[in-house]
Amino acid sequence: MKKSRFNLLVEKNEEHALLFNFYSRGFLELSRANYEKFENLNFSPEDELLKGLKKGFFIQDDDVDELAMFDARNKVLRYSTSHSTLTIVPTSDCNFSCEYCFSVKKKEYMSQKTENEVIEFFEKGVNKIRSFHVCWFGGEPLLAKTTMDRLSREFIRRCEESKVPYSSILVTNGYLLTKENIDWLKEIKVEQLQVTLDGDEAIHDRRRKLLNGGSTFRVIMDNLRNAAGNFRIIIRVNFDKNNVEKVRELLPVLEKYGIQDKVSVYYGSIISIAEVCKDYESNCLDIDTVGNILLDFHKDALDKNQKYVSFPFPLTMLGGCGAMKPGNFIIDPQGYLHKCLNTVGTNQENIGHVSQQLQMTPRLAWWLTWDPIKEKECKECQVLPLCGGGCPYTRSTGQHTCTYYKTSGFMTKLLQIYYRDVYLKGQRKAEGVKA
């Protein structure tokens, strides 16, 4: 027997040891005596502790190739054809002028001809899948309501005919979430909304204003209050050097509006990847800094019992980025197919068009065959099952930077916070209930 290459010793003291496994996401506490047994592999074959450690992948048999095991699981999930996701950009137009967003000079809308081609593209594969998911993206998708309506109703009808489960989400700035649109979105089976807020009213309105310079915060908050309870609502809070000190001031506002129990909040750092975003690069934070900021944000939220702030417990990258999966595509307003949102707006980066038979071009082949196992740093890295090799787009452009999961002791600090402020508090609360 041997200890897993994906084990992380989170903490060890006179009383206990905390272990995490990147492959299984198993997180456990061992008494000091049991940790010594683990460290020395001092077990009898029938030891219940050994059975538990094997189940959590902390211990493997000598002949197990863990890298091959990760690779096999990754490929099975990656190349599964049972599910398909289309991210549809019905327009590149937007009613906002955000200070960090790339500007698209062409305010394009999907034509009815392209809509028909999208439906035909979908119909070719609907009978071969077991579930179908749509993500509406932009621009601001609600500016293209007619396209969203036509396509959604056709997708729904054809999925019902083929007995294929259908789901959809909408990524929106939230300004057009009127009561009328809320009712309509429910009709076309949108189940989840993602809305971005960059802080309280003053900060948000400085960064995410209307094209005419008008404020947006109060309208969005009123809309969210009306939408709450009708959808799963995720609020993304963008941060960079310009607002990082102020973003948490949004949270008391959510509580003031009474929607904190009906939304989920997560923090996302702004990064400059696509060429059109390079002008904003000097405002972005480095990976180490982002990791430390997130630790501080989440520790603060736990201290204040702000349960609607999603704690970033590590999630295994099952099959890697969706861009690498055969059944996932992004469709831009002209009907061009992409594998990554970062290439939308640059037609030389497309991999085909919905009106044509998809060809195995060198670019598409790269997306479908890039493998983190081929990267020396990934092959030797214990974080590999968690990050899946990172962003394939940055790999393709030579801009790759490892995730903060790997830097600055982020994982150790995160899991220590989880142990003390989530696990132990929950345990004490449960014991109190029993008493």
Secondary structure, DSSP 8 states (H G I E B T S, - for coil): -EE-TTEEEEEE-SSEEEEEETTT--EEEEEHHHHHHHHHT---TT-HHHHHHHHTTSEE-TT--HHHHHHHHHHHHHT--SEEEEEE--BS--SEEETTS---SS--B--HHHHHHHHHHHHTTGGG-SEEEEEE-SS-GGGGHHHHHHHHHHHHHHHHHHT--EEEEEEE-STT--HHHHHHHHHTTEEEEEEE--SSHHHHHHHEEETTS---HHHHHHHHHHHBTTBEEEEEEEE-TTTTTTGGGHHHHHHHTT-GGGEEEEEEE----SGGGGGGGGGS--HHHHHHHHHHHHHHHHHTT-TTB--------TTS-GGGSTTEEEE-TT-EEESSGGGTT-GGG--EETTS-----HHHHHHHH--GGGSHHHHT-TTHHHHTTS-HHHHHHT-----TTSSTTHHHHHHHHHIIIIIHHHHHHHHHHH-
